[in-house]
């Protein structure tokens, strides 16, 4: 009589294979997240701040709302840099009241942002 039932080795091999498969899919997921984060950082870093006051206000509003969505620190740091530059450009257009508004929005971000 020959026992044809799968043995202990079969079950251990299957369990190990399932674990490796799950860890690989997690690794792929993290790689995808890293690529998406890098792309987002690149997009923000390449963002050209307008010289037009109205467009600049729109850009600063976009950056402020993006920062309030609680992105990762690396993204938040790029947002802070862009907002500082945009505020400087806004002041150069004579829109000091609007610049002060965004400076107030920027302060809490700075406390939570840098490294």
DOVEX-955178 format. One record per atom (N, C-alpha, C): x, y, z; residue number from 1. Coordinates in pm, 1 decimal, padded with zeros to 6 digits. Atoms other than C-alpha are relative to their C-alpha. Layout:
REM residues N
<<X,Y,Z>,NUM>,
...
***
This chain:
REM residues 115
<<00085.6,-00116.8,00000.0>,1>,
<<00000.0,00000.0,00000.0>,1>,
<<00090.1,00123.1,00000.0>,1>,
<<-00079.7,-00121.2,00012.4>,2>,
<<00145.8,00333.2,-00104.9>,2>,
<<-00087.1,00118.4,00039.0>,2>,
<<00071.5,-00119.5,-00044.7>,3>,
<<00041.7,00654.8,00065.9>,3>,
<<00016.0,00108.3,-00106.3>,3>,
<<-00006.5,-00099.3,00106.9>,4>,
<<-00044.9,00904.2,-00207.8>,4>,
<<-00038.0,00139.4,00050.1>,4>,
<<00036.3,-00131.2,-00054.8>,5>,
<<-00142.8,01190.1,00025.5>,5>,
<<00123.6,00090.1,00002.3>,5>,
<<-00114.4,-00091.0,-00005.0>,6>,
<<00074.1,01503.8,00012.8>,6>,
<<00060.4,00000.3,00140.0>,6>,
<<-00069.4,00004.3,-00128.2>,7>,
<<00332.8,01507.9,00286.9>,7>,
<<00027.3,00137.9,00056.4>,7>,
<<-00035.6,-00122.2,-00071.6>,8>,
<<00466.9,01768.5,00525.2>,8>,
<<00077.9,00096.0,-00089.9>,8>,
<<-00082.2,-00081.4,00089.9>,9>,
<<00718.7,01891.7,00267.5>,9>,
<<-00084.2,00074.3,-00102.4>,9>,
<<00088.7,-00063.6,00096.8>,10>,
<<00441.0,01965.8,00020.6>,10>,
<<-00066.1,00123.5,00062.1>,10>,
<<00069.3,-00110.7,-00065.7>,11>,
<<00254.1,02183.1,00268.8>,11>,
<<00096.5,00113.9,00035.2>,11>,
<<-00099.3,-00101.9,-00034.1>,12>,
<<00569.5,02364.6,00383.4>,12>,
<<00045.8,00074.3,-00126.1>,12>,
<<-00038.8,-00062.5,00126.4>,13>,
<<00672.6,02428.3,00022.7>,13>,
<<-00106.3,00095.4,-00048.3>,13>,
<<00110.5,-00086.4,00041.7>,14>,
<<00330.4,02570.0,-00056.0>,14>,
<<-00006.9,00124.1,00087.8>,14>,
<<00005.8,-00114.0,-00092.5>,15>,
<<00330.2,02790.9,00255.6>,15>,
<<00114.9,00096.2,-00027.3>,15>,
<<-00115.5,-00084.1,00028.7>,16>,
<<00681.0,02918.2,00178.6>,16>,
<<-00018.5,00072.6,-00133.1>,16>,
<<00025.9,-00061.4,00130.3>,17>,
<<00585.1,02981.8,-00182.8>,17>,
<<-00101.3,00112.3,00010.2>,17>,
<<00100.9,-00104.3,-00020.4>,18>,
<<00276.1,03176.9,-00074.9>,18>,
<<00060.6,00121.1,00069.9>,18>,
<<-00063.8,-00109.6,-00073.2>,19>,
<<00484.0,03383.8,00168.5>,19>,
<<00091.6,00079.7,-00090.7>,19>,
<<-00089.6,-00068.4,00093.8>,20>,
<<00743.8,03464.5,-00096.7>,20>,
<<-00081.0,00080.1,-00101.0>,20>,
<<00084.6,-00068.6,00096.2>,21>,
<<00470.9,03555.4,-00342.9>,21>,
<<-00059.7,00126.5,00060.4>,21>,
<<00057.5,-00117.2,-00066.3>,22>,
<<00306.1,03790.3,-00091.8>,22>,
<<00106.0,00106.2,00023.7>,22>,
<<-00105.0,-00098.0,-00025.9>,23>,
<<00637.3,03952.9,00000.8>,23>,
<<00044.7,00066.9,-00129.5>,23>,
<<-00036.5,-00059.9,00128.3>,24>,
<<00717.8,04007.3,-00366.9>,24>,
<<-00105.1,00100.7,-00042.7>,24>,
<<00102.9,-00095.4,00038.8>,25>,
<<00381.7,04172.5,-00425.0>,25>,
<<00007.1,00124.0,00088.8>,25>,
<<-00019.3,-00116.1,-00086.6>,26>,
<<00444.2,04397.5,-00122.4>,26>,
<<00118.7,00081.6,-00048.0>,26>,
<<-00118.2,-00068.4,00051.4>,27>,
<<00786.9,04479.7,-00261.6>,27>,
<<-00035.5,00079.3,-00125.6>,27>,
<<00045.0,-00070.0,00120.6>,28>,
<<00630.6,04567.4,-00597.5>,28>,
<<-00083.8,00121.0,00036.1>,28>,
<<00086.4,-00110.3,-00042.7>,29>,
<<00375.3,04784.1,-00417.5>,29>,
<<00084.1,00116.0,00052.0>,29>,
<<-00086.3,-00105.1,-00052.3>,30>,
<<00647.6,04973.9,-00230.3>,30>,
<<00081.6,00064.6,-00111.4>,30>,
<<-00073.4,-00055.9,00112.8>,31>,
<<00850.4,05015.6,-00549.7>,31>,
<<-00088.3,00096.0,-00078.7>,31>,
<<00094.6,-00085.7,00072.1>,32>,
<<00542.4,05160.1,-00721.7>,32>,
<<-00024.1,00129.5,00078.1>,32>,
<<00020.5,-00118.6,-00082.9>,33>,
<<00482.2,05397.6,-00429.7>,33>,
<<00121.7,00091.6,-00005.2>,33>,
<<-00122.1,-00080.1,00009.1>,34>,
<<00845.4,05511.0,-00441.1>,34>,
<<00008.4,00072.2,-00133.8>,34>,
<<-00001.3,-00063.1,00132.5>,35>,
<<00819.0,05576.1,-00815.2>,35>,
<<-00101.8,00113.1,-00007.1>,35>,
<<00103.1,-00104.3,00001.4>,36>,
<<00496.1,05772.0,-00766.4>,36>,
<<00043.6,00120.9,00081.8>,36>,
<<-00047.5,-00110.0,-00083.9>,37>,
<<00650.0,05977.0,-00484.8>,37>,
<<00109.5,00077.8,-00072.8>,37>,
<<-00108.2,-00066.0,00074.1>,38>,
<<00959.7,06050.9,-00694.2>,38>,
<<-00056.4,00083.0,-00114.7>,38>,
<<00062.3,-00074.1,00109.9>,39>,
<<00739.6,06156.3,-00987.1>,39>,
<<-00069.0,00125.9,00052.5>,39>,
<<00068.6,-00115.2,-00059.0>,40>,
<<00535.5,06386.1,-00761.4>,40>,
<<00101.5,00106.7,00040.3>,40>,
<<-00105.1,-00094.4,-00038.8>,41>,
<<00852.7,06544.2,-00622.1>,41>,
<<00056.7,00069.0,-00122.8>,41>,
<<-00053.7,-00055.9,00124.7>,42>,
<<00987.9,06591.6,-00974.9>,42>,
<<-00096.6,00100.9,-00060.5>,42>,
<<00101.0,-00092.6,00053.7>,43>,
<<00660.5,06750.6,-01092.8>,43>,
<<-00001.3,00131.1,00077.3>,43>,
<<00002.1,-00121.0,-00082.1>,44>,
<<00659.6,06992.5,-00801.5>,44>,
<<00128.3,00080.5,-00016.9>,44>,
<<-00127.8,-00069.3,00015.4>,45>,
<<01028.9,07074.1,-00839.3>,45>,
<<00008.5,00072.7,-00133.4>,45>,
<<-00003.3,-00060.5,00133.3>,46>,
<<00979.7,07150.5,-01209.7>,46>,
<<-00108.4,00106.4,-00019.3>,46>,
<<00111.7,-00095.8,00010.7>,47>,
<<00670.0,07365.5,-01145.2>,47>,
<<00055.3,00142.8,-00011.6>,47>,
<<-00042.7,-00138.2,00022.5>,48>,
<<00728.7,07715.7,-01283.3>,48>,
<<-00101.0,00092.6,00066.8>,48>,
<<00087.2,-00094.9,-00067.2>,49>,
<<00590.9,07987.3,-01060.8>,49>,
<<-00023.6,00118.3,-00094.0>,49>,
<<00040.0,-00103.9,00093.8>,50>,
<<00401.8,08243.9,-01265.4>,50>,
<<00042.3,00138.3,00048.2>,50>,
<<-00023.8,-00140.1,-00034.4>,51>,
<<00476.6,08614.2,-01275.4>,51>,
<<-00131.0,00075.9,00008.5>,51>,
<<00131.9,-00060.1,-00005.8>,52>,
<<00107.1,08691.3,-01314.3>,52>,
<<-00059.9,-00021.5,00139.3>,52>,
<<00050.1,00005.2,-00137.5>,53>,
<<-00049.2,08771.9,-00976.6>,53>,
<<-00112.0,-00101.8,00016.5>,53>,
<<00114.0,00091.0,-00012.9>,54>,
<<-00373.3,08578.9,-01035.5>,54>,
<<00042.2,-00146.6,-00014.6>,54>,
<<-00049.9,00137.0,00017.5>,55>,
<<-00196.4,08267.7,-01165.0>,55>,
<<00084.7,-00042.8,00119.5>,55>,
<<-00083.6,00028.2,-00115.8>,56>,
<<00049.8,08288.0,-00878.1>,56>,
<<-00086.0,-00032.8,00122.1>,56>,
<<00092.5,00028.7,-00110.0>,57>,
<<-00237.8,08300.5,-00628.8>,57>,
<<-00060.5,-00139.5,-00015.1>,57>,
<<00053.3,00134.0,00024.8>,58>,
<<-00387.4,07990.0,-00791.5>,58>,
<<00104.4,-00107.2,00033.1>,58>,
<<-00105.7,00096.0,-00028.2>,59>,
<<-00053.2,07809.6,-00771.4>,59>,
<<00022.8,-00014.6,00150.4>,59>,
<<-00020.9,00005.8,-00144.8>,60>,
<<-00007.8,07900.3,-00405.8>,60>,
<<-00117.5,-00068.8,00069.3>,60>,
<<00116.4,00071.0,-00055.2>,61>,
<<-00363.4,07785.2,-00329.2>,61>,
<<00012.6,-00150.4,-00023.5>,61>,
<<-00019.4,00141.5,00031.9>,62>,
<<-00288.1,07456.2,-00503.2>,62>,
<<00103.0,-00062.2,00093.9>,62>,
<<-00105.8,00052.0,-00086.3>,63>,
<<00032.9,07409.7,-00305.2>,63>,
<<-00046.7,-00010.6,00145.2>,63>,
<<00049.5,00002.4,-00138.0>,64>,
<<-00137.9,07497.6,00024.1>,64>,
<<-00098.0,-00114.9,00020.3>,64>,
<<00095.9,00110.4,-00014.7>,65>,
<<-00419.1,07249.4,-00038.0>,65>,
<<00071.1,-00134.8,-00011.4>,65>,
<<-00078.1,00122.9,00011.9>,66>,
<<-00169.0,06982.9,-00145.0>,66>,
<<00072.1,-00029.3,00131.8>,66>,
<<-00070.3,00018.3,-00128.0>,67>,
<<00027.0,07037.6,00176.0>,67>,
<<-00097.2,-00040.7,00110.7>,67>,
<<00096.6,00034.2,-00104.7>,68>,
<<-00289.4,07009.9,00384.9>,68>,
<<-00049.4,-00143.4,-00013.5>,68>,
<<00039.3,00139.6,00018.0>,69>,
<<-00349.0,06662.3,00240.8>,69>,
<<00097.0,-00094.8,00069.7>,69>,
<<-00097.3,00076.0,-00079.3>,70>,
<<-00061.6,06547.6,00466.0>,70>,
<<00087.6,-00092.7,-00084.7>,70>,
<<-00091.3,00084.3,00078.4>,71>,
<<00187.9,06428.0,00205.5>,71>,
<<00122.2,-00037.8,00082.8>,71>,
<<-00123.0,00041.4,-00068.0>,72>,
<<00514.8,06261.3,00302.5>,72>,
<<00095.4,00118.5,00011.5>,72>,
<<-00090.9,-00111.4,-00028.8>,73>,
<<00794.5,06480.5,00436.4>,73>,
<<00076.3,00049.7,-00121.5>,73>,
<<-00078.5,-00042.6,00115.9>,74>,
<<00996.8,06481.5,00115.0>,74>,
<<-00084.4,00088.2,-00092.3>,74>,
<<00090.4,-00078.3,00084.8>,75>,
<<00697.0,06609.8,-00081.4>,75>,
<<-00032.9,00131.6,00068.9>,75>,
<<00033.3,-00121.3,-00074.6>,76>,
<<00604.9,06856.6,00192.6>,76>,
<<00115.9,00099.6,-00005.6>,76>,
<<-00115.2,-00090.4,00005.8>,77>,
<<00958.4,06999.3,00187.7>,77>,
<<00008.5,00072.0,-00134.6>,77>,
<<00000.4,-00064.0,00132.0>,78>,
<<00935.7,07065.0,-00187.1>,78>,
<<-00112.3,00103.2,-00006.3>,78>,
<<00112.5,-00094.0,-00002.8>,79>,
<<00596.0,07229.2,-00133.7>,79>,
<<00039.7,00126.5,00076.1>,79>,
<<-00042.8,-00115.1,-00080.3>,80>,
<<00745.5,07454.2,00136.3>,80>,
<<00093.3,00089.3,-00080.4>,80>,
<<-00093.4,-00078.4,00081.1>,81>,
<<01028.6,07561.4,-00093.1>,81>,
<<-00072.7,00076.5,-00109.8>,81>,
<<00074.7,-00065.3,00107.6>,82>,
<<00788.6,07636.3,-00377.8>,82>,
<<-00087.3,00112.7,00054.0>,82>,
<<00085.1,-00104.5,-00057.9>,83>,
<<00554.3,07829.8,-00150.9>,83>,
<<00083.4,00121.4,00041.5>,83>,
<<-00086.8,-00112.3,-00037.7>,84>,
<<00842.0,08039.6,-00014.9>,84>,
<<00037.3,00082.9,-00122.7>,84>,
<<-00035.8,-00070.7,00122.8>,85>,
<<00949.4,08125.1,-00369.1>,85>,
<<-00121.3,00074.4,-00056.7>,85>,
<<00122.0,-00064.5,00049.2>,86>,
<<00590.2,08199.4,-00472.8>,86>,
<<-00038.2,00122.0,00082.5>,86>,
<<00029.5,-00114.6,-00087.2>,87>,
<<00540.4,08427.9,-00173.0>,87>,
<<00093.8,00116.1,-00032.2>,87>,
<<-00095.6,-00103.5,00036.3>,88>,
<<00856.9,08615.5,-00264.6>,88>,
<<-00042.6,00067.7,-00131.1>,88>,
<<00044.4,-00056.5,00128.0>,89>,
<<00729.1,08658.4,-00621.8>,89>,
<<-00127.9,00081.5,00017.9>,89>,
<<00124.9,-00071.4,-00026.4>,90>,
<<00388.8,08764.4,-00489.4>,90>,
<<00029.2,00137.2,00060.8>,90>,
<<-00039.2,-00128.3,-00059.6>,91>,
<<00552.5,09035.5,-00278.5>,91>,
<<00056.6,00094.1,-00105.0>,91>,
<<-00058.6,-00085.0,00104.0>,92>,
<<00738.3,09158.5,-00585.4>,92>,
<<-00106.5,00061.8,-00090.4>,92>,
<<00109.6,-00058.7,00079.3>,93>,
<<00401.6,09219.6,-00755.3>,93>,
<<-00075.1,00106.0,00080.4>,93>,
<<00065.9,-00098.6,-00084.5>,94>,
<<00298.3,09441.2,-00463.2>,94>,
<<-00119.4,-00054.7,00076.1>,94>,
<<00113.9,00062.9,-00067.5>,95>,
<<00041.8,09193.7,-00327.4>,95>,
<<00042.4,-00044.5,00140.4>,95>,
<<-00051.7,00031.4,-00132.9>,96>,
<<00165.4,09213.7,00031.2>,96>,
<<-00104.1,-00065.8,00089.5>,96>,
<<00105.9,00060.6,-00080.4>,97>,
<<-00170.8,09126.5,00188.0>,97>,
<<-00016.2,-00147.6,-00030.9>,97>,
<<00010.7,00139.4,00041.3>,98>,
<<-00199.1,08806.1,-00011.7>,98>,
<<00123.4,-00079.8,00041.9>,98>,
<<-00123.8,00066.8,-00039.3>,99>,
<<00165.6,08723.0,00057.6>,99>,
<<-00002.9,-00030.0,00149.6>,99>,
<<00009.8,00021.5,-00144.4>,100>,
<<00103.7,08764.5,00430.2>,100>,
<<-00095.7,-00114.8,00032.2>,100>,
<<00095.7,00109.8,-00016.4>,101>,
<<-00197.5,08531.1,00404.2>,101>,
<<00069.0,-00135.6,-00019.2>,101>,
<<-00067.8,00127.1,00028.0>,102>,
<<00017.5,08256.3,00251.1>,102>,
<<00116.1,-00025.0,00096.2>,102>,
<<-00103.7,00018.7,-00101.6>,103>,
<<00301.1,08318.1,00497.4>,103>,
<<-00059.5,-00062.1,00125.9>,103>,
<<00067.3,00057.6,-00116.7>,104>,
<<00053.0,08240.0,00775.9>,104>,
<<-00034.0,-00146.5,-00023.3>,104>,
<<00027.0,00140.7,00032.7>,105>,
<<-00044.1,07919.1,00597.5>,105>,
<<00129.0,-00082.1,-00000.8>,105>,
<<-00128.2,00069.0,00012.2>,106>,
<<00322.7,07831.5,00552.6>,106>,
<<00062.7,-00032.9,00135.4>,106>,
<<-00064.5,00019.5,-00130.7>,107>,
<<00429.1,07864.5,00917.5>,107>,
<<-00025.2,-00138.0,00060.7>,107>,
<<00019.2,00134.1,-00058.3>,108>,
<<00258.8,07545.6,01048.6>,108>,
<<00061.3,-00111.6,-00085.0>,108>,
<<-00061.9,00101.0,00087.6>,109>,
<<00387.9,07353.7,00746.3>,109>,
<<00148.5,-00011.3,00028.0>,109>,
<<-00144.0,00000.7,-00026.5>,110>,
<<00744.1,07455.5,00822.3>,110>,
<<00031.3,-00074.3,00128.6>,110>,
<<-00023.2,00066.5,-00129.0>,111>,
<<00714.6,07330.6,01178.7>,111>,
<<-00008.5,-00150.6,-00015.5>,111>,
<<00020.9,00143.7,00018.6>,112>,
<<00598.5,06989.5,01056.1>,112>,
<<00083.7,-00056.6,-00114.6>,112>,
<<-00063.3,00045.7,00122.4>,113>,
<<00804.8,06973.7,00739.2>,113>,
<<00142.6,-00044.4,00011.4>,113>,
<<-00142.9,00027.8,00016.0>,114>,
<<01179.5,06992.7,00753.9>,114>,
<<00047.5,-00113.1,00086.0>,114>,
<<-00064.1,00118.1,-00057.7>,115>,
<<01343.9,06661.8,00835.2>,115>,
<<-00055.4,-00024.0,00135.0>,115>,
***
